[in-house]
Amino acid sequence: MLITTCGAGFRGAIGHLVSIQLHHTRGARFHVSGLHWNHARHILARIHAALEVSGLPRPSGALTLHIGPAHVKPESNELDLPIALCLLAVAGAIDSNKLATLFSMGELALDGRLLADESNPSRANFTCSSTMVEAGLEINRCLVPMGAETWANRFFPSQLPTFHADHLSEAVDFLQNNIPLPRVPEVTDTCTFTDHWPTPQYDSIADSTGNKEALVLAAAGGHHAFILGPPGSGKTLMARSLAELLPNLTITDRAHLKHMHAMRNEVFHADDRIPFREPHAQSTPASITGAWNALGAMPGELALSHRGVFCMDEFPEFARNAIEALRGPLENGYIDLNRAQGSHRFPAKTLTVATANPCPCGHLTSRNNRCRCTPGTVRKYLSRMTGPLMDRFSIHIETQLDRGPAELSDISALSGKEAIRAISWVRAKKEMLTAPSSLGLDWEPGVKHQLHAWSQQRGVSRRGFESIQHVAETACLIEAWQHQKATESLKISENHMVLATRFRIFDQTEWLDRAFNPQWPQYHTTE
């Protein structure tokens, strides 16, 4: 005699649609396939206790239980109910034909109550390895405990009749005696949408040195930003305000983030807010890029900030191997996690922003002669920010405590809401212009030659040169949005090029020379 039904097994954050088969013959043995034996023993102990307490028959004879596909080997308790129903069908308490098209899931308590672990983030955010159609199963109804209806419906392309059962005896009466159970109304995985974030942090930035201008450029072009300045000059505020400027998450991006949070047993709230991750400076490289555990690949902070902002506050305080691990993800937009157990690729198209003090005490550029660090100490401190890594930060921002007179540019004068609209427009245009290196925008005569000369004079690398090009193109598109210009007529001008080079302080030795100048307390204009 062979009994077949369908259920759900979980392994970490992945939900698997599984087939439960129970074969009965003469004898006195029990074999298990597709489950770890220790886990199977616990399931059978709960089921036998629940059957005895509920007054339901317990089958005898030789039994072979198979959970397929066999490679899944689920480690969850939601298989209690379908296995119990198969045992009851062998005992004659349920018609076995009714189980063939039934999907059921739920944990059994020893008194027969059906439970759903609603507090487990893995269950709240799991992703399905396959749907009903992909698994080749024919199911016409679902039987679940209260709280598990949304889990069941994720396996099916359309809503199936779903019924609630609070006790094993209720499930038996429903299947054998047609006693009705409460039917669950159709449930959809809803998401709360907002037009845009409020921008209190961005609007509160005091801008006199182009800080807002740099933030808008970074958000519009997806350029990684590095912010250098003394303590209290607004570096962290600027980094956090970037999340206010980015466009809303798409459905695909939310699905990626939901899955990756579930893999770490974290709850991801189903809304469109931009993720902002800010790991501590003592974080290990594995916590940033990802690791591997018994359940498989586990995403790090970079992957959890996909399509959002990844902030490394006090950048030089991070471990050297954690800093250098960023090279590939910053350039490629993904993380390849390769271990002996296997390999996995996490999407990590994040906007990375790092902040740092200019010296160990932080007051090198504060213009009040408070710094007592020697030039050798400062250079040793700055050497932690290696050239290849700084090349991957397209925009470098220098902040000050005491600012000079404000000279707002057109971009800096944008309000938070205007900046968001401009950024959304520029990002849409960049997606349309798909040329891999230069977006297809033309340059005014002689401007590119000036940029080549500037780069050669300062020893700018090829990667840094391309970064300057991309920032200049972003500045050109923002100007087009402001003045309602047609994209076809756009040309990158000298002003756009100068603006892009202004935010490359690590390609200019003047800023460090000025810091050591005894006349530093006086205001200096930027070359």
N, C-alpha and C positions, 0 to 999 in steps of 0.2 A: 504494500500500500504506500503510495507516494502523495504527500500533501505539499502544495505550493502556495505561497503568498508573497506579498511584497512589503518592504519596510525601508527604513532609512538608518544608515549607520554613519557615524561621524568619526573622523580621524583628524584631530586638531580642528582647524577652521574649515575643513572641506567636508561637505555633506555628500554621501554616496547613496544613490538609489540601488538597493540590493534585493536580491531574490532569496527567499528563505525556503529551503526544501527539507522535508522531514520524511525519511523512509522508515517504515515499520515492518518488522518480520518477527518470526519466532526466535526465542533466545533470551538472554539476559545480559546485554551489553549496551554501551552508549558511546558512539564515536562522534567526533566533532571535526568539521573541515571548514576552513575560512575564518576561524576565530582562534585567538590564543586560548589555550586550554584553561589557564587560570581565570581569564575573563569569562569563559563559558561556564566554569564551575560556579562563579558568583551569580551569573544569570539564572542557572538552573536551581540554585539554592533559593533564590527569591521567588521563582515561579512555583516551586513545590510547596513552599510555605504559604503563598497566596492561595493556591488551589485548595490546600487543606483547610485554611481558615474560612474560605468562602464556600466550603461545602461542595466543591466541584470535583469531578473524578480525575484521578491521576492515571495516566496510561502505563501499561506494562509491556514487556517484550523487548526485543532488540531494536534500538533506534539509532539512526545515523542522521545527524544534522549538518546541513551544508549552507554556508552563507556565501553567495556569489556576487560579483567576481571574487575568486579566492585571494587575489593579490591585495585586495582592499584591507582586509583584517581590521574592521572597525573596533574602536575602543570606547564605545559609548553604551549607555544603558537603555537607549530608545528602542533596542531590539527586544526588550522584555515582552511587550504586548504581542507582536506577531509570532514570536516563538511559542508563547503561552497558548495562542489561538490554534497553532498547529498541533500542539500536544492535546488540546481538548478535542480537535477533530479526530485524532487517532483514537481517543477514548470514546468517541461517538456522541459527544455533547454538542457538536456543531457539524453542519453539513459542509464537507470539504470543498464542494463546488463553489460555495459562496466566498471562500477565501481566495480563489484563484484570481479574482478581479478586484480584490480589496487591498488598499494601502492603509497600513496602520503603523503607529509609532507611539511610544510612551514607556516610561519606567514604572515598574510595579513595586509598590510598598508591600511589606509582609502581610498586611491585612487586606490586600487586594485593590487598594486605591491606585489610580493611575496618576502619575506625576509628570510635570514638564518643568525642566530646569530653566526657568525664565531668566534667572539672574546670571547665567553663564554667558559672557560676551561672545564665546565661540558659537553658541546657538543663535544669539541675536543677530550676528553678522555673517553667518556662514555663506559660502558660495557652493553651488552644486557642481559636481563633477559631470553629471549627465542629467538629461530630462527623461520623462517617460518615453517619448518617441525615440530618443537616442539609445535608450536601454532596450528597446524592442518589447516593451511590456504593454499589456492592455488592462487599464484600470478604469473602473467606472464610479468608485466612491472611496472616501477616506474616513478613517476612524481615528480620532486623536483625543488626548486629554485637553482640558481647558488651558489655553495659553500657547498651544503648539500649532494652531491653525495656519499661521503665517509661514511656519517652517514647512508644513506639508505642501502648501500651494506654490512654493518656490520650485518644486520639482516638475511642475506641470505647465505646459504652454497656455492652458486655459483653466478656468475655475472648474473644479469637479465638486459634486455634492460632498460636503464635509460635515461630519457629525461629531458631537461632543459626548464623551463617556467619562464619568468620574470614577467608575469602579469596574473591575473585571466582570462581575456578574451582570452589569448593565450591557456590556459588550456582547456577552453570550446571549442574553435575552433579545438583543437587537438583531443578531444574526440568525438565531435559531427560531425564535418565536415571533419575529417581526414587531416587537414592541418598539414604538418610535422613540428616537432620541432627539434632543435639540439640534437643529441644523444651524450651521454657522453662516451668517450672511457673507456675501462676497467681500473679500478683503483685498485691498491693493496696497502695495508698498509705497506709501505717500512720501512726499518730500516738500518741505516748506521752502518757498522761493521768496527772495527779497529782491527789489529792484537793484539796490546797491547798498553797500555798507555806509553808515554815517562816517564822516572823516574828521573826528575831533582831534586826533593826534596829528594828522597831516596839516590841518588848518592852524594848529598851535605852534608850528615850527616857525621860529623867527629867522627870516631869510635875508641875508645881506651878502653872502658869498656864493650864491648859486646853489644852495643846498636843495631847495625844492625843484629847481631845474634839473639837477642830477637825478633826483628820485623819479621824476616824471619820465626822463629818458630811460632809466633803468627798467621801470615798470612797462613802458611802451614797447621797448625793444627786447625785453627779456634778458638784459645785460646784467651780469653779476656785478655787485658793487662792494667796494672796500671803503670803510669810513675810518679816518684817522683823526684823532684830536684828544685834548686833555679831558680828564674826568669832569662830568657835569656840563659838557658842551652840547649835549643832545644827540649823541651817537645812537644810543639804544632807542630813543624816541623816533629817530629817523628810520631805523631798521624796522621797528614795529609798524610804522605808518605805511610801509610798502604794501603790507597785506591789505590795507584799505583801498589801494589803487588798482589792484589786479581785478580782471573780469571774473564773473561768476563761474563756478565749476559746471562742466557739462555732465550729462547723465553717465557717459562712459568714464569720465574722470572720477565721479563719485563712486562708481562701481569698483574701480581699481582701488580707491582708498578704503572703501568698506571691506574689501577682501583682505587688504594688507593689515588693517587694524585687527581684523578677526584672527589673523595668523599670530598676532601677539596677544590675543585675549584682551583686547582693548575695545571699548565701545566707540563707534564712529557715528555721530549724530547725523541723521539723514537730512541735511540741509545743504545749501550751496555756499556756505562760508568757506573762505580760503584758508587752508591749513597753515598754521604758523608754528614751527618747531624750533625750540631754543634749548639745545642740550647744554649741560654744565661743562665747564672747561676741563673737568676731570673725567669726562666720558671716554670710554675705550674706543679704539677703532672699530671693533665689532658692533658696538652699540650704534655707531654712525652709519656704517656701510651695510651691516646685516651679519647674521651668524647662522649656524646650523645646529639644530637640536634633534632629539629623538623623533620628532614629528616631521622633520624636514626643514626647508629654508625658512628663516625668520627675518622679516625686513628690519632695517635700521631706520634711524631718524631721517636720513636723506630720502628714502623711499616713502616714508609717511608724510613727507612734505611735498609730494608730487603735485605739480600745478599750483603750488603755494610758495611760501617763503621759508627758507632754511637759514636761520640766524646763528652765527657763531660769535657770540659776544666774548670780548677779551681773547681774540684769536690767537695771539702768541702764547697764551697759557695752555693751549691744547697740546697734547703729546705730539711729537714730531711725526710719528707714523700715522696718527689720526689726521694730521694736516695733509700729509703727502698722499693719503688715500683718496683725497678729493680730486686729484688731477684728472682721472678718467671720467668720473661722473659729471664734473663741471663742463667738460668738453663734449661728451657723448650724449648726456641726458638719460643714461641708464646705468645700472650696476650689475655686473656679472659676478655672481657669487659661485666660486668653484671650490669644491671640497672633495675629499675622498668619497663621501656619501653620494655625491651628485653635483649638478650645477643648476643654477636658477638665474633668470634675468628679471630684475625689478625695474619698472619705469621710474625715473627720477628727474623728470623735466621740471626742475625747481628753480626758483630765483634765489640764488645764494647771496647773502649779505654778511660780511664780516666786519667787526669793529675792533679797534686796537688803540692803545695809548702810544704816543710817539717815543716814549722812553720808559724805563722801569718805574720811575716815580710819577710819570704822566704829565709833567708840567713843562716839557721842553719848548712847546710852542704856545704857552699861555701868555707870553708877552709881559710877564711881571717879574722875571728873573728868579722865580721860585725854584727852578730846576738846579740841582747840584750834581747831575750825572756828568761824567766825563765823556768826551767824544768817542773814546774807545768803548765805553759801556753802552752808549746809545747804538753804535754801529753793530755791536755784538747782539743787542736786543733785536734790532731790525733785521739781522741776518736770518732770523727764524722765518721771516716772510721771504721765501726764495723767489728768484726771478721767474722760473717756469710757472710757479703757482700764481704770482701776481699778474702774469700775462693773461691768465684765464679770468681775471677780474677786469672787465672792460672799462669800468668807471671807478675812479679813485676820488674820494671826497675828503677834503680837509676842513674840520670844524674849529671854531675859536670860541673862547669864553667871552672876551670883550670884543665886540664886533664894531666895525667901522660903519659909516653911513650906508644906509640901504640903497642899492641901485638895482631895482627889480627889472629883470628881462621880461619879454612877453610870456615865456613859459612859466617863470616864477610867479607872475601875477595871476595865473589860473587858480580859481578856487578848487576845493576838493572835488566837487561834483563836475566842474568843467574838466579837470584833469582826468577823471574817470572816463568821461565821454571821449576825450581826445585819445586816451590810451586804448580804449576799445576799438576806435576807428583805425588807429595805426596798426594794431595787431591784426585786424581783419585785412588790411591792405598788404601786410607782410605775408600773410598766408596766401594771398592771391599772386603775389610776385614770388615765384618759386625758384628763381635762379639760385643755385647753391651758394655762390660767393658774394654777389653784389646787388641782389634784388633787381638788377636791370635798370637802375636809375643812372642817368647820365651825369657827368661832372662838367662844370663850367671849364672853359679852356684855361690851362695852366694851374688849376687848383690841385690836381692829383700830383703834378710835378712838385709843387710846394710841399705836399705831404711827404713825398719821397725824400726830399731834401731835409725836411725836419726830422724824419725817422732816421736817416743816415747820420745826421749830426749827433743824435742822442743814442745811437746804437740800439734802436727799437727792433725787436725780433719780428719775423714774418707773422707770427700769430698776433703780436701786439699791433702790427700794421693793419691786419684785417679787422681787429677789434675796433680800431679808430675809424675805419671805413664804415663798419656797421653802425656805430654811434652817430656818425655824420649823417648816414641815411635816415636813421630814426629822427634826428633833429629836423631833417628836410621834410619828412612826412608830417611831423607835428606842426610845422609852419604851414604846410599845405592845408591841414585841418583848420587852423586858425583863420587863414585867409581864403578858405574855400577854393583852393586851386585844383585843377584837374591833374590826376596822377600822371597822365601822359606827358604833360608839359613841365614836369618837375626836373630841376637840375640842382645838384649839390654844389653849393657856393663856398666861397672862402670863409664866410661867417660860420657855416656849418662845420667846416673843417677845424677852424680855430676853437669852436666850442667843444668839439670832440677831444682835441689835444689838451685843452685846459683841464680835463678830468683824467689826466694821466700823470699824477705827481711823482710816481716812482720812475717815470722816464725823464724826470727833470731833477738835476742835482741842486738846483737853486734853492728849493724849499728847505733842504737840510742845511745848506750853507747859511741861509738867512737865520735859521734857528740858533746857530752858533755865533751870529753877529752880535757884538755888544750894543748895537743900535736897534735891536729887535723890538724894544717897547714901543718904538714909533711905528705908525701904520705904514705898510708898504703896499703898493699896487701890484697886482699879479702881472708878471711878464706875459 
